[in-house]
Amino acid sequence: MATEQPAETPPAGSPMIRTIAMPADANANGDIFGGWLMSQMDLAASNLASRTSRGRCVTVAADAMSFLRPVKIGDEVTVYCELVSTGRTSMKISVEAWRRARIGMEEYRVTKAVFTFVAIDAEGKPRPIDEPDHH
């Protein structure tokens, strides 16, 4: 049986989401679906995008998605986000998902990606980030 790498140190700052991976989120081998993990990352990044743009946003891309380690049923999954850049209507957000085994203290980065969001108005049209969405 392979031994796990030494624990890593998560990014500084507060996590955007922390949740527990449940059996419904896993395949028959007990590994969490990549799609579930990606949806948690999208939720976390959209939270930061909405705060940054002060309104509605939509995901337009998820780039450089890398699955580094598996997540198992019962693992605590923590998602960290960092605003990388902003354009007139768009934002790039770096997202990292980390796992901690339910009975352990060591944390490991399991996935990372860069998500791009566009701020939109009530009609779903792109809007400048510096203009809040007044619904």
TIFI-131465 format. One line per 4 residues: number of its first residue (from 1); their letters; for each residue x negated, y, z of N, C-alpha, C. Coordinates in nm, 4 decimals, padded with zeros to 6 digits. Layout:
NUM	A	X,Y,Z,X,Y,Z,X,Y,Z ~ ...
END
This chain:
1	MATE	-00.0839,-00.1176,00.0000,00.0000,00.0000,00.0000,-00.0883,00.1238,00.0000 ~ -00.0602,00.2179,-00.0883,-00.1404,00.3402,-00.0979,-00.1120,00.4315,00.0198 ~ -00.2153,00.4965,00.0676,-00.1960,00.5917,00.1766,-00.1674,00.7283,00.1172 ~ -00.0907,00.8067,00.1885,-00.0536,00.9389,00.1412,-00.1694,01.0358,00.1598
5	QPAE	-00.1753,01.1347,00.0723,-00.2778,01.2395,00.0813,-00.2602,01.3165,00.2119 ~ -00.3659,01.3862,00.2567,-00.3511,01.4682,00.3778,-00.2415,01.5729,00.3597 ~ -00.1798,01.6092,00.4701,-00.0725,01.7083,00.4656,-00.1240,01.8386,00.4072 ~ -00.0338,01.9117,00.3431,-00.0655,02.0406,00.2838,00.0009,02.1495,00.3668
9	TPPA	-00.0313,02.2732,00.3366,00.0282,02.3860,00.4080,00.1280,02.4562,00.3170 ~ 00.2548,02.4632,00.3576,00.3560,02.5306,00.2748,00.3249,02.6794,00.2585 ~ 00.3875,02.7427,00.1591,00.3662,02.8862,00.1380,00.4073,02.9674,00.2601 ~ 00.3475,03.0849,00.2729,00.3885,03.1764,00.3799,00.5292,03.2271,00.3487
13	GSPM	00.5962,03.2755,00.4488,00.7292,03.3314,00.4279,00.8387,03.2341,00.4637 ~ 00.9588,03.2859,00.4634,01.0754,03.2061,00.5010,01.1245,03.1240,00.3827 ~ 01.1686,03.0014,00.4087,01.2263,02.9227,00.2998,01.3607,02.9805,00.2576 ~ 01.3950,02.9601,00.1298,01.5249,03.0048,00.0788,01.6329,02.9002,00.1068
17	IRTI	01.5917,02.7715,00.1107,01.6853,02.6616,00.1373,01.6101,02.5531,00.2146 ~ 01.6814,02.4917,00.3077,01.6298,02.3718,00.3753,01.7476,02.2757,00.3866 ~ 01.7285,02.1514,00.3414,01.8375,02.0537,00.3416,01.7813,01.9131,00.3626 ~ 01.8684,01.8175,00.3797,01.8303,01.6778,00.3972,01.8740,01.5999,00.2737
21	AMPA	01.7832,01.5217,00.2156,01.8161,01.4378,00.1006,01.9009,01.3192,00.1485 ~ 02.0150,01.3009,00.0880,02.1115,01.2000,00.1312,02.1205,01.0835,00.0311 ~ 02.1786,00.9703,00.0730,02.1882,00.8533,-00.0161,02.2565,00.8812,-00.1503 ~ 02.3571,00.9669,-00.1528,02.4268,00.9973,-00.2783,02.3367,01.0694,-00.3782
25	DANA	02.2239,01.1238,-00.3307,02.1317,01.1990,-00.4156,02.0184,01.1120,-00.4694 ~ 02.0253,00.9799,-00.4443,01.9132,00.8906,-00.4764,01.9508,00.7808,-00.5752 ~ 01.8468,00.7252,-00.6370,01.8662,00.6094,-00.7245,01.8655,00.4807,-00.6410 ~ 01.8733,00.3666,-00.7054,01.8815,00.2383,-00.6348,01.7565,00.2061,-00.5540
29	NGDI	01.6445,00.2697,-00.5847,01.5198,00.2467,-00.5111,01.5016,00.3406,-00.3918 ~ 01.5965,00.4319,-00.3722,01.5866,00.5254,-00.2605,01.5091,00.6521,-00.2919 ~ 01.4732,00.6713,-00.4197,01.4069,00.7949,-00.4609,01.5126,00.8967,-00.5017 ~ 01.4933,01.0204,-00.4587,01.5886,01.1269,-00.4896,01.5796,01.1629,-00.6374
33	FGGW	01.6952,01.1837,-00.6998,01.7011,01.2211,-00.8414,01.6311,01.3536,-00.8657 ~ 01.5533,01.3611,-00.9734,01.4887,01.4868,-01.0120,01.5906,01.5969,-01.0374 ~ 01.7056,01.5605,-01.0918,01.8096,01.6603,-01.1186,01.8638,01.7229,-00.9910 ~ 01.8772,01.6431,-00.8847,01.9225,01.6976,-00.7560,01.8198,01.7968,-00.7033
37	LMSQ	01.6936,01.7578,-00.7124,01.5866,01.8449,-00.6639,01.5827,01.9746,-00.7445 ~ 01.5983,01.9625,-00.8759,01.5985,02.0814,-00.9611,01.7163,02.1726,-00.9273 ~ 01.8319,02.1149,-00.8958,01.9485,02.1976,-00.8607,01.9256,02.2724,-00.7294 ~ 01.8575,02.2099,-00.6331,01.8245,02.2785,-00.5078,01.7300,02.3950,-00.5355
41	MDLA	01.6338,02.3731,-00.6243,01.5396,02.4788,-00.6613,01.6122,02.5933,-00.7312 ~ 01.7070,02.5611,-00.8195,01.7842,02.6621,-00.8907,01.8689,02.7436,-00.7933 ~ 01.9314,02.6753,-00.6956,02.0095,02.7460,-00.5932,01.9226,02.8441,-00.5152 ~ 01.8059,02.7974,-00.4732,01.7156,02.8815,-00.3949,01.6689,03.0010,-00.4767
45	ASNL	01.6275,02.9769,-00.6006,01.5786,03.0855,-00.6855,01.6900,03.1840,-00.7189 ~ 01.8123,03.1334,-00.7387,01.9238,03.2240,-00.7694,01.9557,03.3133,-00.6510 ~ 01.9322,03.2632,-00.5300,01.9514,03.3443,-00.4100,01.8569,03.4646,-00.4136 ~ 01.7290,03.4400,-00.4433,01.6316,03.5490,-00.4526,01.6629,03.6414,-00.5702
49	ASRT	01.7034,03.5848,-00.6831,01.7365,03.6657,-00.8007,01.8544,03.7584,-00.7714 ~ 01.9566,03.7076,-00.7037,02.0739,03.7899,-00.6700,02.0371,03.9014,-00.5732 ~ 01.9515,03.8702,-00.4761,01.9054,03.9736,-00.3825,01.8251,04.0806,-00.4555 ~ 01.7378,04.0358,-00.5442,01.6509,04.1291,-00.6159,01.7306,04.2204,-00.7075
53	SRGR	01.8275,04.1638,-00.7782,01.9044,04.2424,-00.8755,02.0291,04.3050,-00.8150 ~ 02.0597,04.2703,-00.6907,02.1782,04.3206,-00.6207,02.3064,04.2889,-00.6970 ~ 02.3153,04.1627,-00.7444,02.4370,04.1225,-00.8148,02.4232,03.9857,-00.8789 ~ 02.5143,03.9595,-00.9713,02.5195,03.8297,-01.0399,02.3991,03.8088,-01.1298
57	CVTV	02.3572,03.6833,-01.1373,02.2458,03.6432,-01.2238,02.2759,03.5069,-01.2824 ~ 02.2127,03.4783,-01.3951,02.2224,03.3456,-01.4548,02.0822,03.2924,-01.4816 ~ 02.0684,03.1613,-01.4698,01.9428,03.0947,-01.5020,01.9333,03.0825,-01.6535 ~ 01.8205,03.1260,-01.7101,01.8031,03.1131,-01.8548,01.6899,03.0178,-01.8911
61	AADA	01.6017,02.9863,-01.7952,01.4927,02.8926,-01.8241,01.4350,02.8371,-01.6950 ~ 01.3828,02.7160,-01.7056,01.3035,02.6554,-01.5990,01.1798,02.6000,-01.6685 ~ 01.0667,02.6636,-01.6455,00.9428,02.6287,-01.7146,00.8445,02.5610,-01.6208 ~ 00.7552,02.4851,-01.6796,00.6429,02.4247,-01.6072,00.6887,02.3390,-01.4899
65	MSFL	00.8006,02.2682,-01.5073,00.8505,02.1806,-01.4010,00.7573,02.0620,-01.3858 ~ 00.7052,02.0445,-01.2662,00.6144,01.9326,-01.2368,00.6648,01.8571,-01.1163 ~ 00.6882,01.7266,-01.1321,00.7252,01.6420,-01.0200,00.5968,01.5772,-00.9701 ~ 00.5533,01.6154,-00.8511,00.4232,01.5746,-00.7987,00.4293,01.4506,-00.7106
69	RPVK	00.5361,01.4379,-00.6314,00.5526,01.3249,-00.5388,00.7016,01.2947,-00.5281 ~ 00.7363,01.1712,-00.4922,00.8784,01.1388,-00.4745,00.9339,01.1954,-00.3441 ~ 01.0636,01.2131,-00.3421,01.1377,01.2486,-00.2213,01.2239,01.1278,-00.1885 ~ 01.2293,01.0905,-00.0631,01.3051,00.9727,-00.0190,01.4305,01.0147,00.0575
73	IGDE	01.5260,00.9241,00.0658,01.6469,00.9470,00.1457,01.6044,00.9818,00.2886 ~ 01.6661,01.0857,00.3428,01.6385,01.1269,00.4801,01.5303,01.2322,00.4924 ~ 01.4534,01.2557,00.3849,01.3500,01.3597,00.3905,01.4137,01.4970,00.4046 ~ 01.3465,01.5835,00.4790,01.3849,01.7247,00.4837,01.3201,01.7911,00.3631
77	VTVY	01.4004,01.8602,00.2832,01.3515,01.9297,00.1646,01.3629,02.0801,00.1889 ~ 01.2506,02.1487,00.1732,01.2447,02.2933,00.1938,01.2000,02.3577,00.0634 ~ 01.2703,02.4638,00.0220,01.2396,02.5304,-00.1038,01.1959,02.6737,-00.0766 ~ 01.0789,02.7075,-00.1295,01.0202,02.8412,-00.1166,01.0214,02.9087,-00.2530
81	CELV	01.0464,03.0394,-00.2540,01.0513,03.1155,-00.3786,00.9684,03.2422,-00.3659 ~ 00.9093,03.2808,-00.4784,00.8341,03.4058,-00.4838,00.8647,03.4746,-00.6161 ~ 00.8999,03.6026,-00.6078,00.9250,03.6825,-00.7278,00.7913,03.7070,-00.7966 ~ 00.7788,03.6611,-00.9207,00.6534,03.6736,-00.9949,00.6519,03.8018,-01.0760
85	STGR	00.7635,03.8311,-01.1447,00.7699,03.9521,-01.2269,00.9151,03.9885,-01.2543 ~ 00.9351,04.1144,-01.2894,01.0673,04.1603,-01.3320,01.0523,04.2364,-01.4626 ~ 01.1533,04.2215,-01.5464,01.1634,04.2996,-01.6692,01.2814,04.3938,-01.6524 ~ 01.3343,04.4428,-01.7610,01.4488,04.5339,-01.7516,01.5723,04.4618,-01.6981
89	TSMK	01.5976,04.3395,-01.7492,01.7148,04.2632,-01.7059,01.6777,04.1265,-01.6492 ~ 01.5513,04.0873,-01.6578,01.5130,03.9509,-01.6195,01.4141,03.9466,-01.5040 ~ 01.4083,03.8297,-01.4413,01.3169,03.8049,-01.3288,01.2563,03.6666,-01.3462 ~ 01.1271,03.6539,-01.3197,01.0599,03.5241,-01.3145,01.0314,03.4939,-01.1680
93	ISVE	01.0703,03.3729,-01.1250,01.0567,03.3331,-00.9855,00.9834,03.1993,-00.9789 ~ 00.8738,03.1980,-00.9048,00.7998,03.0749,-00.8803,00.8690,03.0005,-00.7666 ~ 00.8928,02.8714,-00.7866,00.9676,02.7908,-00.6898,00.8879,02.6654,-00.6557 ~ 00.8789,02.6357,-00.5261,00.8135,02.5139,-00.4792,00.9075,02.4405,-00.3844
97	AWRR	00.9187,02.3093,-00.4045,00.9953,02.2260,-00.3121,00.8968,02.1411,-00.2320 ~ 00.9200,02.1327,-00.1018,00.8336,02.0581,-00.0093,00.9170,01.9550,00.0641 ~ 00.8530,01.8452,00.1039,00.9230,01.7420,00.1802,00.8514,01.7161,00.3116 ~ 00.9328,01.6794,00.4085,00.8817,01.6312,00.5373,00.9634,01.5075,00.5694
101	ARIG	00.8946,01.3970,00.5945,00.9661,01.2742,00.6295,01.0461,01.2980,00.7570 ~ 01.1591,01.2349,00.7677,01.2504,01.2568,00.8810,01.1816,01.2357,01.0161 ~ 01.0896,01.1412,01.0229,01.0252,01.1117,01.1516,00.8820,01.1641,01.1586 ~ 00.8407,01.2432,01.0600,00.7030,01.2929,01.0581,00.6956,01.4436,01.0697
105	MEEY	00.5744,01.4930,01.0789,00.5520,01.6379,01.0846,00.4765,01.6881,00.9613 ~ 00.4130,01.5961,00.8855,00.3350,01.6367,00.7694,00.4277,01.6816,00.6572 ~ 00.3842,01.7853,00.5868,00.4618,01.8369,00.4744,00.3808,01.8247,00.3466 ~ 00.4526,01.7988,00.2358,00.3882,01.7796,00.1064,00.4679,01.8525,-00.0008
109	RVTK	00.3974,01.9206,-00.0917,00.4652,01.9825,-00.2057,00.5044,01.8713,-00.3008 ~ 00.6306,01.8704,-00.3427,00.6789,01.7636,-00.4293,00.7122,01.8107,-00.5707 ~ 00.7479,01.9369,-00.5854,00.7883,01.9898,-00.7149,00.7601,02.1378,-00.7210 ~ 00.7280,02.1849,-00.8407,00.7128,02.3292,-00.8613,00.7588,02.3631,-01.0019
113	AVFT	00.8009,02.4883,-01.0203,00.8460,02.5363,-01.1507,00.8565,02.6875,-01.1462 ~ 00.8740,02.7470,-01.2638,00.9021,02.8894,-01.2747,01.0394,02.9027,-01.3388 ~ 01.1310,02.9676,-01.2684,01.2662,02.9906,-01.3175,01.2792,03.1339,-01.3656 ~ 01.3519,03.1522,-01.4761,01.3797,03.2864,-01.5272,01.5294,03.3107,-01.5156
117	FVAI	01.5633,03.4265,-01.4623,01.7021,03.4690,-01.4455,01.7254,03.5998,-01.5179 ~ 01.8506,03.6212,-01.5594,01.8918,03.7485,-01.6171,02.0062,03.8014,-01.5319 ~ 01.9961,03.9296,-01.4949,02.1039,03.9962,-01.4218,02.2184,04.0221,-01.5193 ~ 02.3408,03.9952,-01.4743,02.4567,04.0169,-01.5614,02.5622,04.1002,-01.4896
121	DAEG	02.6483,04.1622,-01.5715,02.7580,04.2421,-01.5159,02.8838,04.1562,-01.5051 ~ 02.9945,04.2177,-01.4689,03.1199,04.1442,-01.4485,03.1697,04.0758,-01.5759 ~ 03.1285,04.1262,-01.6926,03.1693,04.0656,-01.8201,03.0700,03.9608,-01.8691 ~ 02.9649,03.9373,-01.7913,02.8656,03.8376,-01.8300,02.7590,03.8890,-01.9247
125	KPRP	02.7510,04.0207,-01.9414,02.6505,04.0814,-02.0290,02.5277,04.1199,-01.9479 ~ 02.4077,04.1086,-02.0066,02.2873,04.1504,-01.9341,02.2972,04.2949,-01.8877 ~ 02.2456,04.3212,-01.7676,02.2471,04.4571,-01.7127,02.1092,04.4857,-01.6538 ~ 02.0720,04.6118,-01.6490,01.9432,04.6457,-01.5870,01.9407,04.6051,-01.4399
129	IDEP	01.8267,04.5561,-01.3955,01.8121,04.5089,-01.2580,01.8333,04.6226,-01.1578 ~ 01.7960,04.7437,-01.1936,01.8090,04.8549,-01.0989,01.9497,04.9119,-01.0903 ~ 02.0453,04.8517,-01.1629,02.1852,04.8932,-01.1545,02.2662,04.7813,-01.0921 ~ 02.3107,04.7981,-00.9663,02.3860,04.6924,-00.8988,02.5118,04.6523,-00.9755
133	DHH	02.5504,04.5272,-00.9604,02.6720,04.4728,-01.0208,02.7905,04.5098,-00.9309 ~ 02.8696,04.6064,-00.9725,02.9887,04.6451,-00.8948,03.1079,04.5749,-00.9557 ~ 03.1525,04.4644,-00.8919,03.2637,04.3889,-00.9501,03.3924,04.4575,-00.9227
END
